């Protein structure tokens, strides 16, 4: 178990997590770990999947702010905002999945590009686009996987024409001075589980998860 945690924390140091974050151990139990379930979010169904699959541990991206008693026998470790900040972490995984290469530190990454808003939309299965200024061409796009609307002004200040993220609220969209692509919280983050799989020195399996939003068709 120590090697597992060491591998994660070398990649995504826990001291880089936000002060409010519950990254790290949610349930810590000494055990011999031979098989790990990887999940974006720990739910009762994911815990059941882990047990049914014979997993000794769950590693997730989203933290648990409250640990139900029925989870107490399953070791659970979470890497959240520290994984978001890490080079090759959450946002970088999203960028790579699009066949692009980003640069940047902190929570934002930037991609230099030469494309149109219409063409860029085609990279996503479901997307809500905000384009208050009727921008046609994009030269620089900021990315923040998950819920990144707090970084709109920072992205604009750094010369980005657009921001790709999730969880954009109505008034935030209404007031944005740059193009916004809301591609979904789940959809923008789920790819980071492959990073865990590559990091960990034991067998891993992916939980069966899906976005809570169904029958989505934003286009």
C-alpha positions, -999 to +999 in steps of 0.1 A: +000+000+000+029+024+008+042+020-028+008+027-042+004+060-023+040+069-030+035+066-067+004+088-066+019+114-044+051+116-064+030+124-095+005+147-076+021+159-044-006+163-017+008+197-006-003+211-039-040+204-031-062+233-021-066+239+016-103+230+015-097+198-003-101+164+012-074+148-010-056+118+005-070+089+026-107+088+030-106+053+045-072+041+056-068+005+065-036-016+065-040-044+039-021-062+012-033-045-020-032-066-052-061-051-071-075-016-072-107-001-086-103+033-103-132+056-101-140+093-108-164+093-079-169+069-050-206+060-047-223+030-031-225+013-065-187+018-070-180+003-036-202-027-045-184-030-079-151-030-061-161-057-037-177-078-065-145-075-085-123-086-056-106-053-053-086-045-021-087-007-025-104+022-044-085+051-059-107+080-070-104+115-083-132+132-063-128+132-026-153+121+001-163+150+024-183+125+044-175+088+047-205+065+051-201+038+077-207+011+051-175+021+033-153+016+064-139-018+054-127-006+020-095+015+018-102+046-003-076+071-015-084+103-034-062+126-055-082+157-064-070+193-068-034+181-065-041+158-096-057+188-113-025+208-109-001+180-118+017+180-151+000+152-170-030+153-147-067+159-151-067+188-176-037+175-195-055+142-200-084+161-216-061+180-239-043+148-250-076+131-257-083+158-283-049+152-300-036+186-287-007+197-266-010+222-238+013+244-217+007+261-184+008+258-146-017+258-118-052+248-129-052+262-164-035+249-195-033+267-228-033+254-264-021+275-293-044+266-323-057+279-355-094+269-359-129+281-359-155+279-332-176+257-353-148+233-361-137+231-325-172+222-314-170+190-335-143+176-312-169+170-285-199+147-285-220+171-264-211+207-258-228+239-248-211+269-264-212+305-252-202+330-277-215+364-267-192+383-291-198+361-321-162+351-323-154+331-354-117+322-351-097+308-322-060+312-317-055+303-281-077+281-259-076+277-221-085+244-206-097+235-170-112+200-166-141+197-142-156+230-128-134+258-140-156+288-145-138+307-118-108+309-142-126+328-170-110+361-162-076+346-157-079+328-191-089+361-208-061+380-191-036+355-205-049+361-240-072+331-244-100+334-269-119+306-252-121+283-222-130+246-222-145+234-189-177+221-173-204+233-149-209+267-164-238+286-147-263+308-166-252+342-153-215+332-156-222+324-193-242+356-198-213+378-186-184+360-202-162+381-225-146+350-241-160+319-258-169+291-234-172+254-242-191+235-215-182+199-222-195+185-190-178+179-156-178+141-160-168+140-196-138+164-191-124+144-161-130+107-167-099+103-189-076+109-159-083+074-146-059+061-173-032+082-156-039+063-123-037+030-142-003+039-157+010+050-123+000+021-100+022-009-096-007-034-092-036-046-112-063-020-118-099-021-131-121+008-141-154+013-123-185+014-146-195+051-143-215+075-164-226+111-162-257+117-141-271+137-170-289+115-194-304+120-229-281+150-233-280+167-267-266+202-264-257+206-301 
